[in-house]
Amino acid sequence: MAEIDIEKAKRSQMRWLILETLNAARPIGASDRTILTAIQGIIADATLLEIRREMDYLEDRGLIKIEGREIQPNWHAELTHHGVDVAEYTVECRPGIARPKKWW
């Protein structure tokens, strides 16, 4: 039986939840603290550091853009056009993001 890497699964799920939160917040986007609050409803032990780490990952993949990283205590993020496509299931989702299978 294969072992499940709980931390890896948590990171993947957080990435999907960040995309979902930002999709719901379009076109304005959301702060890192707003994203954290939304995610803590599902992953109660999520921290701001974890959220920022996964936001950074998603930015590196071109799915979100982050503003205020250097000048403000809060980050603000928005989906890129590719991030919208992933959130709306119009393009393939590469590994690393726990996007549920499309059921409709």
Secondary structure as GFF3:
##gff-version 3
##sequence-region A 1 104
A	DSSP	alpha_helix	6	24	.	.	.	ID=ss1
A	DSSP	beta_strand	30	31	.	.	.	ID=ss2
A	DSSP	alpha_helix	32	40	.	.	.	ID=ss3
A	DSSP	alpha_helix	48	60	.	.	.	ID=ss4
A	DSSP	beta_strand	64	67	.	.	.	ID=ss5
A	DSSP	beta_strand	76	79	.	.	.	ID=ss6
A	DSSP	alpha_helix	81	87	.	.	.	ID=ss7
###
